C-alpha cells in the first residue's frame, strides 16, 4: 500500500490523500461516515482512472483514516470544508464527485459551493440529511436524552468493531446543512445509484434528491436487492460504467 501524502488545509487540519495525475475531468471520491479512503470502491476507481490516464483523488476527512483530528469533533460542515479544501488545493479543472453514503451529502454541499469546478456528480447510496432522519426516526428516546444531557452517545454499527460516536454538534450542524428540504440549485449531470434493500438509506431517498435538485439531467439507477455498500463485483462494474459515461459526456460538452 502506497504511503499517503498530507495536505495542510487553511482551516487547520492535516488531511491524508492519494492523488493520481491525469486528464480532465478529474474524479474525486468522497467516503462515508467513519469510512476511509482504503475502501474497495475508492481503490477500484483509482486503478480504473489510472489505467485510463484520468486524474483521480481520494482522501480522508479529518478524524477519519490517516488524517489528523478526532472523529467525534467532526461535523458535516467540517467534512464539507475538507472536501472544498482538497478540490481547491489539489485539483485543477472540472471534477466529477463520487460520493458514497454520507459522501453523497458532502458532494451536494461541495457542488453547491463550487459550481464552476464540480461538473458532475455520482451518488452511491447517497445519504443527504441523514442526521435528521436518524434523530427523528432511528434513535431511541433514551439515546436522544443522553445526547442532550451528555453531548454525545455511542451506538453499535454493523460496519466495524468500533461504535459510532454521535454528538450534539453533529446533529445541530447536520440540521444547519440540510440540502433536500427545499430546492437545491445545481446544474450538473447527476447519477444516483441506490440499492432497494439498503438497510441504512431508504431507497426513496434518491427520489427526494431528484425532486430537490434543479438539474434537468438526473438519472436514478435502482439496484434490485442491492445493499448499502454496493461493493460486489457487479456493483463495481456498474460504477466504472457510470463514471466512464459521465466522463465522456463532460468531455463532449467542452469540445
N, C-alpha and C positions, 0 to 999 in steps of 0.2 A: 504494500500500500504506500503510495507516494506521500511524502511529507507535506502537510498543509502549509500554505503561505498565510500571512496575517496582515490585516488591513486596519489601521487606526482611524476610527471614524471621528468626525468633528464633534459628535455628541459624547465622546469619551469612552468608547467601547472598542476592544480589540477583537476583530472577527476573523475566524479561520475560513479559508476559502481555497478552491481549486479552480483555476482559470485556464481554458483552452483557447488559444488564439485561432482565428479563422475568419471565414467570410460572414457577411451580413445576410439576413438578420441573425443576431445572436440569440441564444436560448439561455434563459436563467431559470434554474429550478428552485422553487420555494417550498421548503418542507413543512411538515405538520407539527402539531402541538407535541412537544417533548420528543420530537424526532431529530435525526441529524442527517448530514449530507452523505453518509455512507450507505444509505438505503438502496435497495435494488433498482428503483425507478430512476434515482439520480445518477447512479453509476452506469446504468444501462444507457441512458440518454447521453451521458458524457462520451462513452465509447462510440455510440452511433453518430453523434455530431462530429467527433474527431475523425471518424472514417470518411465522413462527407466533406471534411475541411471547413466545418461550420463552427463559429465561435460558441463557446458554452461556459457557463459559470454555475457552480454550486457552492453553497456557503452555509455556515451555521449561525443562526440568530444568537444574540447574547443569551447566556445561560443554557445553551444547547451544545451538544457535541464538544468540539475542541475550542470553542470561543470562550472568552472571559465572561465573568458575571455569574450570578446565581439565578437559577430558573425561577424561583419564587419572586424575584424582583422584576420579572418581565411582564409586559402587557402587550396587547395587540398593537397599540400605538407605538410602543418602543420597538417592537419587532418590525413594524412597517418602516420606522425610521432606519433600521438596519438595512432593509431592502433598498430603500432610496439611496442610502449611502454607497452601497456597492454598485447600484446602477450608475450613479453619478461618478464614482471614483474609479471603477474598474472596467467599465464597458464604454463602447462608442457606438453611435448609430442606433438604428431601430432594433428593438428587442421583442422577443416572444417570452412571456412569463408563463411558466408551467407551475401551477400551484396545487399542491396536494393537501386536501383536508383544510386545516387552518391556513395553509399556504394559499388556498384559493381566496380567502378573505384578504390576506396581505396583498395578493396580486391585484384585487379590485381597488384597494386603497392606493397602491402604487400607480396603477393605471390612471386613476383619477388625478393623482398629484403630478404625474409626468406624461401628459398626453402626447407630447412631441417625441418621446422616447419609446414608450410602450405602444407597439403597433399590432400586437396580437396577444391573445390570452387563451390558455388551455387550463381548464379546471378538472381535477381528478378527485371525485367525491368532495367538491368544494364546500366549505362549511362557513360561509359568512354569517355573522351574528350568532354563532353557536353559543356564546356565553349567555345570551338572553334566553334561548331555548333551554339551556342547561339549568339556569336559575329558576325558571318558571315551571319546567316540566320534569326535570330529572333529579334534582337534589331533593332530599327529604327535608321536612320541617326542621328536624334536629340539625342537619348539616347547614341549613341557612342560618339558624340561630347561632351555631358555632362560628360561622364566618362573621356575622355581625358582632358577636361578643369578642372573639379572639383575633379576628382579622384574617383567618385562614382555616382551611380544613384539608385533610389528606383523604383521598378516595382511591381505592384499588383500581387497577386497569388491567385489561386483558393483553396489553401490548408490551409488557415488560415487568420485571420484578419490583420496580420502584413505584410507589403510588403517585398519582397526580397531586401536586400541591396547588390548591385553588385559593386565591387570595381575594380579599375585598377589592383591592386595587385592580385586579384582573376584570372583575365584573363591572366595576364603575367605569373603567376605561373602555371595556367592550361596549357598554351602553352608549358611550360618547362617540364611538367609532362605527356604529351600525351603518350598513350600506344598502340594505334591501328593504328598508321600511318606507322608502319613498323613491321617486325616480332617480336613477343613478346615471348621470350624463356621461356615457362612454361611447365613443365612435370607433370601436376597433372590432375586428372579427373575433369571435369568441366560440370556443368548442368546449362543451361541458359533458364530461364522461362520468356516468353515475351508475352504480350497481343497484339493482332493485331489492337486494337482500342485505343492504348495508345496515348493520346494527347501530351505527353511530350517527349517521346523517340520513334523515328521511329522504327517500328518493324524490319526493315532491319539492325538495329544496331547489333543484335545478329549474323547476317551473317558476319558483319565486324569483330566482336570479334573472331568468329570461324576461319575466314580466317587469322587473325593476329597471334593467338597463335599457338605454335608448338606442343602442346599436341595432341596425337593421340586418346584421349578419351574425346571427347566433344559431348554433346548431347544438341540439341535445342528443347525446348518444347514450341510450339506456342499455345496460348490460344485464340481461335476464339472469338472475341468480348471483349476480356479482356482489362481492363483499366490500368492505371499506378500503382495504389496502389496494385492491386491483393490481396485484403484483404477480399473477400467474403468467405462464408463457404467452397465452393468447392476449392477456391484458397488456403485456409489454409490447407485443407485436402491434396491437391496435394503437398504443400510444405513439410508437415510432411512425406509424402511418399518418396519424393526425398531425404530428409535428412536421413531418415532411410535406404534407399537402398544404398546411398553413404557411410554411416557409416559401414554398413555390408560389403561392398566391401573393404573398407580400413582395416577392422579387418581381413578379409580373407587374404589380401595381406601381413599382418605381421605375420601370422601363419607359 
